[in-house]
């Protein structure tokens, strides 16, 4: 849905790190340019590869390119529009990021998770992540949606390494990184809109290469259901900040070795577009039901 765009010249982001102070600076900048229309969001949403169509459901959006937000680099991955949107979804105030930053682009883990800090600084109590993922579970098909119930971090990076940021918990409890009550709300939302929603364990790998068949066999034996290259650092920071997190994976393909087909980012994008209507209906209903 069309809305007001941000119309100032690009500027270089200051090298001030990616902690609490930098997040407050970015949040203040966003509030300043939204102006009196800004309302505290019920959640912050990050849209993964091929899933950016949800942004078109946001009413009266103020669109701010990443390059205009202090601390944000330009998004470089196809399928990531590189915009932050402030508006309403299901008549509820939200902030959405059409795109994210990945460590395989050369960013460190703290930057990959920095947008979550900004969403928190804007007042969002809930973090809603989405991603494109390869299906390790053999019964998965392209276009399936999976609610993440747990994750395995094989990125071998943690965004909390270093000094403790103000407001962070030093040793966050990760026994339930994906909030059980929010997962139940997501299941209820799926039933309401008639969308099949699976549940499973997500594994985050560094990328940018897709997994080898041997690696997929290893992941299967570890209990992984879907694999991707994002989300894990973001959820770690959300938990350190006390945000409640929920996440949905769009299964874009069967992982390497489970079929004879070769993998490509174009395939990921196409699968995202194919499941877009179901994903958008699910998240819209979920936001409608948030307390």
N, C-alpha and C positions, 0 to 999 in steps of 0.2 A: 504494500500500500504506500502510495507516495506520501512524502512528508517533507519537513524542513531539512535542508542539507547544511552542513558546516561549510562556511565560505571564506576562510582565511588562508593565507599562504602557508606552505609547508615550513616547518622549522626543524632544526636539529634537536633531537632529544638530549637532555642533559645527562651526563654520566654521573648519576647520583646513586647507583645501585638499584636493587629491586626489592627493597624492604618496606617497612611500614611507612616511613617518611615519604618515600617516593610514591607509594600508593595514595597517600593523602593528597600529595601534590597533583597527581593525575585526576583523582576524584574531584578535587576543587575546580580544576580546569574544566572538567565535564559539566559540573553543576553550573559554572559560570556561563557556559555557552548554551545550556538548555534554558537557563533562566527560571522565571517564575513557574514554568510548566513542569519543573522537575518534581516528582513525587517519589518517596522512598519505595524502592522496588520490593515486590513480594519474593522475587528470586532473580538470580542472574543465570543466563543461559549461554552456553557455548555450543556453536553449531559446527559439526565436523564435515569432512569431505563429502560433497554431494548433498548435504542436508541443509543448505542455506536457504531453501525455499521458505522455511518457516518465517524468515525475516519479512516476507511479503504479507504475512498475516498480522504483523504488528501495526496497530493503528496509529496514525499521526506521529510517525517516528521522526526524531531528530537523528540524522546520520552523521557520524563523525569518523572520518578516515583514521586508521591507526596512526598514520604519519603525523597527525595533528594532536596526538595525545602524548604528553611527556612520558618517556620511558618505553613507549611502544615502537618497535621497528616495523617496517613494511612487511605485510604478509607476502610470501613468495610462492606458495603452493597453489596449483590449479584447483579450483573449487572452493577457495577461501577468499571471499570478497574483500576482507581486510577492513571491516567497518564495525564500529560500535553503534548500536541503536538504542535510543531511549524512547519508550512509547508504552502502549497498552496492548495486552494480549488477553482475550476473553474478558475485556474491560478491567483488567488488573494491571497495575504498573509493573513493568519489567525492564531490565537492561539485558541486551543480547549482544553477543560477539559473533559476527559472521566471519569465522576463521579463528585460528589460534597460532601459537608459535611452537615449533617443534625443536627438540634438541638436534635432530639430524640436519637442521638448517644451519647448525653451528652455534646455536644458543645454549647457554648453560641451563641447568635445571631451575634455578631461581627465576630466570626470565620466562621459561616455559610456564611457570606457575604464577607469574606476576599479575596477569589479568584477574586471577581469583582474588588477590589482595585488593585490587582496585574495586571489584564488585563488592567486597566486604566493606571497604571504605565508603562506598556509596549507600551502604545500609542494607544490602541484600542478606537475609538470614539463611537462604537456601541456595545451593549451587546445583544447577542442572547441567550435566555434561552429556554430549553425544559424540559418537565417533563412528567411523567406518572400520570394520574389522573383518579379518579372515575367519571363516568357520573351521575350528579344529574338531568340534563335535561332529561326528560323521552324519548325523541326521539333519544337520543344518543345511539350508539351501540359500542361495542368493536372494535377498529381499526379506529374510527373517529379521525380526527385532528381538533383542535380548536385553533384559534388565540385568545389569551387573550386580551380583550379590557379594562379590569379593574380587580381589585382584592379587596377582603375583608380579612383583617388580623385578624384571630381569633387564632393566635399563642400567642397573648398577650405578645409579645417580639418585641423590636425595636433595630436594630443594631447600631443606632445613639445615644443611651443613653450614657451620659457621656460628657466629654469635647469635644469641636469641633475640629475635625482633620483638619490640614492645607489642604486647597483646598475644604473642605466640605462647603455646605450651611447649616446654622443652622436649618432653617425651610424650607425644600424642598417643592416646589409646587407639589402636587400629583393629580392635576385635570386631567392630562393626563399622567399617569405613563408609559403607553405603547404608544410610539410615533405614532401619526396618520399617518404621511407620511410613516413610515416604515411598518405599518400595511397595507397601500394601496399597497406598493411594494410587500408585502407578498401575498396579494390577486392576484396581477398581475402575480407573479411567479407561484402561484397555477394554474391559468388559463392556463399559458403557458405549464406547464408539465402535465396538465390534472388530477390534484389532487383536490378532494373535500375538501374545507376548511371552517369550521364553525367559528363562532365568539361567544364569551361569557365571562362571569365573572368567575374568578377562586377564590376559597377560600383556604387560607393556614391554616391548623391546625397543632398542634404540633406533633401528633402521639406519639408512633409508632402503636397504635391500629387503626384499621379501624373504621369508624364511625358506630354508632348504627342506626337502622332504625328511631328512634325518632330524632336523630341528623340530619339525611338526610332530614326528613320532615321539620325540622327547617331551614336548609340551603336552601331548595327549596323555602320556604316562604320568605327568605331574598333576593331572586333573584340570587342565585348561580347556575351556570351551570355545574361546574366541581370542584372537591375538591382534594387536595393533601397535601403534607408535606414539600414543598420546595418553592423556587422561590421568595416568597414575600420579605424576608430579602435582597436578592441579588438585586432586583429591587429598593428597598428603597435606598440602598447604591449607585447604579448606578445613580439614580436621584440626590442624594446629591452631587455627583461628576460632574454632568453635562453630563453624558453619555446618549445617546439615547438608549432606551430599546425596545425590541420586544420579544414575547414569544409564544411558541406553546405547547399545551398539547396534548399528545396522550391519548385518552380515552381507558382505558384498560379493563373497566368493568362497568356495571351499579352499582351504589352505593347501599349499604345495604338496604334491604327492598323493592327495586324496582323489584327484582326477588327473587326466592326461592334459588338461588345459593349461596354457601358460598364463601368467598373471601380468596385469598391467594397471596403471593408474586410471586409464580410460575405462576399464571394466569397473573399477571402484566407483567412478563418477556415474556411470550408467546405472549401476545397481542402486545408488543413492537416489537418483531421479525416479527410478521405478517404484521405490517404496516411499517416496516423499509424501504422498497424500496420507498414508497410514501414520507415518511419523508425525506429521504436522497435526493431525487430528488427535493423536495420543497426547502430545505435549500441550496442546491448547486445552484439552479437557483436564489435564493434570493441573495446569496453572489455575483454571477455573475453580478447582476443588481445594487449592491450598488455603489453609486457615489464615 
